[in-house]
Amino acid sequence: MAKNAKIDIAGQTDDQLSENLGNLKREQFNLRFQAATNQLEKPSRVREVRKDIARIKTAQAARAASAAK
């Protein structure tokens, strides 16, 4: 996934969402280290990644709830 790109959650499969979630969590981990060592180039990216993770988790929960019905 390219950085700073909006993710199209509705148009992705469950596997793609899981893959994107893993990528975002890795990026969040790296951003935390960059912030701790004062090497963070774009501080706003931390917030964007955190919100994207929340969006994906929300979509996964909604899909799981609709599949359970």
N, C-alpha and C positions, 0 to 999 in steps of 0.2 A: 504494500500500500504506500502510495506516495505521501510524503509529509504535506501537511496543510490542505489536504484534499478532504472534502466532505464525503462521508460515507453514505451510500445508498442502502440503507438497512432493509427496506421493504423488498428490494429487488435481489436479495441474496439468499442463498440456501442456508440451512442450519450449519452445514460444514464450513461454508465460507464465513459465516458469522463467528464460529468458534476459532477459525484461523485468524481472523482479524482481531478478535479479542486477545488471543495469544500474542500477536504482534504488538498490539497497543500496550499490553502489560509489560512486555520487554522494553518498549520505548519508555514507559513510565519509570521503570527501574533505572534505566540509563539516565533519564532526566533527573531523577533524585540524586544520583551520584554526581552529575554535573553541577547541580545546585549546591551540593555539600562542599564541592571543591571550588566554588565560584567560577566555573567555566561555562555556565549556562548562557547561551547566546540569545535565546528568545524565551524569556520567562513566561510569556502568555501561553506557550505551547503546553506547559504543565497542566493548565486549566482545560485547554482544548482536549487533551488526551483523556483527562479524568472524565470529562463530560461524554466523550465518545464511548468510553468504557461503560458508563451508566446507560447510554442509549442502547448499546448492544445487549446488555444484561436485561434491560426492560423488554426489549423485543423478544429475547429468548424466553423470558418468563411468560409473556403474553402468548407466544406460540405454544408453550407447554400447557398453559391453562386451556387454550382452545382445543388442543389435542386430547386433553383429559376429559372433555365434555362428551 
